[in-house]
Amino acid sequence: MGKSKSKSKQMRKVRHEEEQEEISKLNRWIDSQKPDSGTNPLSLPPLPKDAPIGILQDDKFSRYSGATMFKELPLSKRTQDGLKRANFSKMTDIQIASLPHSLCGRDILGAAKTGSGKTLAFIIPILEKLYKERWGSEDGVGSIIISPTRELAGQLFDVLKTVGKFHNFSAGLLIGGRREVEMEKEHVNALNILVCTPGRLLQHMDETPNFDSDLSALLAREQVLVLDEADRILDVGFKKTLNAIVAQLPKGRQTLLFSATQTKSIQDLARLSLKDPEYISVHEDAETATPNRLQQTAMIVPLEQKLDMLWSFVKAHLNSKILVFLSSCKQVKFVFEAFKKLRPGIPLKCLHGRMKQEKRMGIYSQFCESHSVLFSTDVASRGLDFNKAVDWVVQVDCPDDVASYIHRVGRTARYLAGGRSVLFLMPSEMKMLEKLQTAKIPVQFIKANTKRLQPVSGLLAALLVKYPDMQQLAQRAFITYLRSIHIQKDKEVFDVLKLSIEEFSASLGLPMTPKVRFLNQKIKGKKVFGKSALLESEDSEKENDAEIPSEKLDIVNFKEGSVDRLKENLEIGDSEEENLDKGFLQMKDALNGSGPKIGEIEDLVPATRVLKKKKLKINVHRPVGSRVVFDEEGNTLPPLARVADRNNVDNSSLLDQDKREEYYKKMREQMKHVDKEDKVLDRQRRREKRIKEKMKRKIGSMGLEEDGEGEDDLSGSEGEGKKYKRSKIYFDSDSDNADTTGSKDNAGIITDSISIAEQEALALKLLGSMHS
Ligand SMILES: Nc1ncnc2c1ncn2[C@@H]1O[C@H](COP(=O)(O)OP(=O)(O)OP(=O)(O)O)[C@@H](O)[C@H]1O
């Protein structure tokens, strides 16, 4: 026993000495071959193929600036082993250009296209620096990586674990929305590397005992701070949080900033106190700002046809992995729920900032694994590297700006993979195309094949009749979309007054157009802020529609003949939207076409007062006993909205309740009738399908091939002559809880496709007949 103890002690001592020797060698290597400041290692010739690596004769070392393989870099064996195990051998351009500088301790401001390997360009220097400092568990935090979103932080954490597998550092993922903050507080001081979102990091700095003082002591020993998606973290949405974080960090650290769209603002950089940073922009002179293997298209899609086009697109690409971007989480919720009920025949998922964190992470990993459609807000637009390649990025709503476009399309065509993207532009947004082209983004403008468009608005209208919850979702989607356009900064591209509001409302299936009044661009001499100026979030997962101060909107209560305003002090993170939707939303009677149009509203309504800005902080002065109620996603409901919910008050605010009821009654009767017809049609269709399947198998067994599905077709897969009506049969078979659609079969329910059991039976029968 005693013998083996002393043996292992001796082994540890030997290992320690070997490591000490390795570190000393690495330091000498790095020092002796330092690239000159301001030079770009990419411009150097690569090392000759069989050139010796590392220590050469007379204590000289090989050149590592210009190296193209990881093994040619002065890296510890532990890091080299981690890289090898993850199958990383050849460096990407940003790695070739930045690692020689970062390994010798320099600050970096790195920019490279999406999917070009920026993550390793900052993970490797962190591991190396801590290793060479012989950082141990008792040393606490030695490096902090800040990411704008939780999913991205999770992904970075995974890369860190993979490449750092053979190191002994402890690392922690600190992201918002997790319940275990108290547990985190107990452990955080013992962690060596933190991967975090800004809000959670600040929370620990403020609340965790000794955390900030430890940081000061440790970071004074020149450790590493990384900002991934630096321009996003430095922009106005994170301004306060980041300033508070940076104020608590000592200046003697190494700072690494990376993004595909890097900030060039001197002020931003000054905030971080960079020391003579190396500006590394590897694709600055490239012909395009986006990956070369990315095929990008744009087409005109009027607002009222967006869902038809999206539906047709999804139906045409049932074997693909598609990421769909919409402008707000209300849009995402509505489109997801509606499409789910329409069962397109491919699993559907949604991701937005109002979901619980566990669910978000779950959706993210599911999307990594399977062919499906993910409807998302910009929460998925940056940094995410979905495991199996995304085939298509579809931007249904125009991105805020060129940078946002680059990040969204960058979710496909990563590393050496190809990918495709399509951008729906409304006629009023054509200026965006010009901006993209000016920014060296090769977008091909194509004409949508509207002949093959499969209209869904009729089906949506029927859905809304059948599912009252859907009405609310549709109204919210309608309002938040208009609002998102209204508050856009770039008025050259976004103009809410150019939108066909009534048609848009009808396209969502709404029987009447909800009325919303937007203020003029200036409120009492104050300029309306652009969206980014409104984002004062801690983490970017707080989205547009949760972040809009209520000054921006006036909601008009026509019924009262006056203007109502929201003046409540909402309690925690209240969304003004709940008020809009539940208590103040006014509907226009679409049946008789009464009520003003958006352009007319100005004349009808007297001047209004400015709404009070909602409070995002906990209201500590809240009267004792007033309860904060949370919805299923953890959002609070404002008191008025709760009352409205209880008493169904929103119905009373409709212009003509009787007419609305009458409308829905009529629709329900029509639906029953159509349902009957559809069931007959479906039975027939299934019979035909079975026969077709049989034929297919026979043809297959005879060695003949059938035509494959046309993936390039953007506007529909089901052939021109096919009528869409049959989809209505699925109303009865919807399962609200399922994330997947179409392909799932509920007991006793008619499904879109022939069941697996049926297929197997058929196959067996055919096999039997072949052998007999
Ligand atoms: N040297 C390498 N060899 C092989 N694959 C690599 C290498 N470096 C990175 N990759 C792979 O390339 C993909 C993209 O890398 P990464 O996520 O770091 O890109 P990025 O530049 O950070 O993208 P974004 O700008 O979107 O955040 C990942 O799947 C990663 O595993």
The ligand as an SDF file (V2000), in Angstrom:
LIG
                    3D

 31 33  0  0  0  0  0  0  0  0999 V2000
   -9.3000   23.4040  -38.2710 N   0  0  0  0  0  0  0  0  0  0  0  0
  -10.4820   22.8320  -38.4600 C   0  0  0  0  0  0  0  0  0  0  0  0
  -10.5970   21.6880  -39.1230 N   0  0  0  0  0  0  0  0  0  0  0  0
  -11.7970   21.1120  -39.3340 C   0  0  0  0  0  0  0  0  0  0  0  0
  -12.9560   21.6520  -38.9220 N   0  0  0  0  0  0  0  0  0  0  0  0
  -12.9140   22.8060  -38.2490 C   0  0  0  0  0  0  0  0  0  0  0  0
  -11.6850   23.4600  -37.9800 C   0  0  0  0  0  0  0  0  0  0  0  0
  -11.9670   24.5740  -37.2840 N   0  0  0  0  0  0  0  0  0  0  0  0
  -13.2930   24.6070  -37.1260 C   0  0  0  0  0  0  0  0  0  0  0  0
  -13.8670   23.5600  -37.7040 N   0  0  0  0  0  0  0  0  0  0  0  0
  -15.3150   23.2540  -37.7780 C   0  0  0  0  0  0  0  0  0  0  0  0
  -15.9290   24.2900  -38.5330 O   0  0  0  0  0  0  0  0  0  0  0  0
  -17.2420   24.5370  -38.0500 C   0  0  0  0  0  0  0  0  0  0  0  0
  -17.4020   26.0360  -37.8220 C   0  0  0  0  0  0  0  0  0  0  0  0
  -16.5510   26.4600  -36.8060 O   0  0  0  0  0  0  0  0  0  0  0  0
  -16.9550   27.6140  -35.7940 P   0  0  0  0  0  0  0  0  0  0  0  0
  -18.2770   27.3050  -35.1630 O   0  0  0  0  0  0  0  0  0  0  0  0
  -15.8150   27.8530  -34.9040 O   0  0  0  0  0  0  0  0  0  0  0  0
  -17.1800   28.8070  -36.8190 O   0  0  0  0  0  0  0  0  0  0  0  0
  -17.2650   30.3640  -36.5520 P   0  0  0  0  0  0  0  0  0  0  0  0
  -16.2760   31.0230  -37.4320 O   0  0  0  0  0  0  0  0  0  0  0  0
  -17.1840   30.6320  -35.0930 O   0  0  0  0  0  0  0  0  0  0  0  0
  -18.7300   30.6760  -37.0980 O   0  0  0  0  0  0  0  0  0  0  0  0
  -19.7590   31.8640  -36.6590 P   0  0  0  0  0  0  0  0  0  0  0  0
  -19.2310   33.1390  -37.2150 O   0  0  0  0  0  0  0  0  0  0  0  0
  -21.0230   31.4640  -37.2880 O   0  0  0  0  0  0  0  0  0  0  0  0
  -19.7850   31.8530  -35.1740 O   0  0  0  0  0  0  0  0  0  0  0  0
  -17.3970   23.7210  -36.7990 C   0  0  0  0  0  0  0  0  0  0  0  0
  -18.1900   22.6020  -37.0900 O   0  0  0  0  0  0  0  0  0  0  0  0
  -15.9970   23.3150  -36.4370 C   0  0  0  0  0  0  0  0  0  0  0  0
  -15.9610   22.0630  -35.8020 O   0  0  0  0  0  0  0  0  0  0  0  0
  1  2  1  0
  2  3  1  0
  2  7  2  0
  3  4  2  0
  4  5  1  0
  5  6  2  0
  6  7  1  0
  6 10  1  0
  7  8  1  0
  8  9  2  0
  9 10  1  0
 10 11  1  0
 11 12  1  0
 11 30  1  0
 12 13  1  0
 13 14  1  0
 13 28  1  0
 14 15  1  0
 15 16  1  0
 16 17  2  0
 16 18  1  0
 16 19  1  0
 19 20  1  0
 20 21  2  0
 20 22  1  0
 20 23  1  0
 23 24  1  0
 24 25  2  0
 24 26  1  0
 24 27  1  0
 28 29  1  0
 28 30  1  0
 30 31  1  0
M  END
$$$$
